[in-house]
């Protein structure tokens, strides 16, 4: 089922809408503000019901934190360029394109006005074969700083035992794009600590960072692992102070989050990298008046490498006019036998 709620409040000359996708096993709440995943409540046989993403009940809480420059980007689509860009500058054709910095002298997640703090428009919704909602935005009309004009659509689809998220970028002009979905997950529920969960990832290297958490261009092999072994992130020397991009293997699933009671979420994406960050501390209380702390959740951002335009050995994220690409991730909650 798909339910649409319109509180008759407008932002960016369009109503801020709330959507609910639900079936027997799960319920998802979305907001057109930032195309945000606000809640992902799962009631799976044999386990207590839980909401596995951090978030707020009211879109205005998200907007307030952006105004205060304190947003953790809970559940939003981020971009047009996810991650950090050094000196807020990228090569552009025969010159350079300079963004307005929003993290010291650097660019983070697209800038001050970005996919996460604008109101997306409803494009379509469907009840069958599965409940889904598709939202869209154009950078130029939304006032988002970017060379060229980019159209982005995000579709959330709730299957029987999985949530699918497809982010499709269409270049209306020559441009650049590397968006992602920015939910913080906790398989125990949004009021717990991610440090109590097992975190397993199919990856064999991660990107080295400089003092500003920007990739240097070098990859670091995960120590002590053979090609067929999985990384248990809990065992990394710098865990839980993690904010790194991991190169994913082409296996299924690529990431597993397992709660102490055995409930698990598994993740699969068509992107080469997963940016992993543990955090969640917020000045504003979350859903159910929960006070989020530094270890409330883990953010898994499927994308190309951060700072890609400034590293020759990284992915090419420039797009030519009429080019299209889709960034997909599935979050499965069907339990292993």
ABEGO torsion letter per residue (X at the ends): XBBBBBAGBBBGGBBBBBBBBBBAABBBBBBABGGBBABBBBBBBGBBBBBABBEBABAAAAAAAAAAGABAGBGBBBOABBEBBBGGBBBBEABBBBBBBABEABBBGGEABBAAABBBBBABBBAOABBBBBBBBBAAAAGBBBBEBBBBBBBBBBBAABBBBBBBBBBABBBBBBBBBABBBBAAEAABBAAABBBBBBBABBBBBBAAGBBAGBBBBBBGBBAABBBBAAABAAOABBBBBBBBBBBOBABBBBBAAGBBBBBBBABABBBBBBEGBBABBBBGGBBBBAAABBBBBBBBBBGAAABAABBBABBBBGBBBBBBBBBBABBBX
